[in-house]
Amino acid sequence: MTKLLDIFRNIQDSILHHIERVSGHIHNWAWAQRWKERDPNEWIDGYREWHRLKEMGVVSDKVKLKDLKKINRCPHN
């Protein structure tokens, strides 16, 4: 019985390993498709805008304690 269980675990491990590899390839392909047409320097304009607003006091780079409490309300925990 233990030999049969070991065979089942090996088959299951092989299947899961294959799924991990294939999903990694799919993820990398999708990432390349999503970002291939975008300007690689696009983020710089957004960062400069955020930095300007931060200096004006409109946005902050500090995390507030009440914001952390929202994270702890995950329904899965």
C-alpha positions in Angstrom: 0.0 0.0 0.0 2.8 2.4 0.8 4.5 1.7 -2.6 1.2 2.6 -4.4 1.0 5.8 -2.3 4.6 6.6 -3.2 3.9 6.1 -6.9 0.8 8.4 -6.6 2.8 11.1 -4.9 5.5 10.9 -7.6 2.9 11.2 -10.3 1.2 14.1 -8.5 4.6 15.8 -8.0 5.4 15.4 -11.7 2.1 16.9 -12.8 2.4 19.8 -10.4 6.0 20.4 -11.6 4.8 20.5 -15.2 2.0 22.9 -14.3 4.5 25.2 -12.5 6.8 25.2 -15.6 4.1 25.8 -18.1 2.5 28.6 -16.0 5.8 30.3 -15.7 6.3 30.3 -19.5 2.8 31.6 -20.0 3.3 34.3 -17.4 6.6 35.4 -19.1 5.0 35.4 -22.5 2.0 37.5 -21.3 4.3 39.9 -19.6 6.3 40.4 -22.8 3.1 40.9 -24.8 1.8 43.4 -22.4 4.9 45.6 -22.1 6.5 45.3 -25.6 4.7 48.3 -27.1 5.2 50.6 -24.1 7.8 53.2 -23.7 10.4 52.0 -21.1 10.8 55.5 -19.8 7.0 56.0 -19.3 7.3 55.5 -15.5 9.7 58.4 -15.2 6.9 61.0 -16.0 4.6 59.4 -13.4 7.4 59.4 -10.8 8.2 63.0 -11.4 4.5 63.9 -11.1 4.2 62.0 -7.8 7.4 63.6 -6.5 6.0 67.1 -7.4 2.7 66.3 -5.6 4.6 65.0 -2.6 6.6 68.2 -2.3 3.3 70.1 -2.4 1.9 68.0 0.3 -0.9 66.5 -1.8 0.3 62.9 -1.5 2.5 61.2 1.1 5.0 58.4 1.1 4.2 57.5 4.7 2.0 54.5 5.5 -0.7 55.3 8.1 -1.6 52.9 10.8 -5.3 52.9 9.8 -4.2 51.9 6.2 -2.5 48.8 7.7 -5.7 47.8 9.5 -7.5 47.7 6.1 -4.9 45.1 4.9 -5.6 42.8 7.9 -9.3 42.5 7.0 -8.6 40.0 4.2 -11.4 37.5 4.1 -8.9 34.7 3.6 -7.1 35.1 6.9 
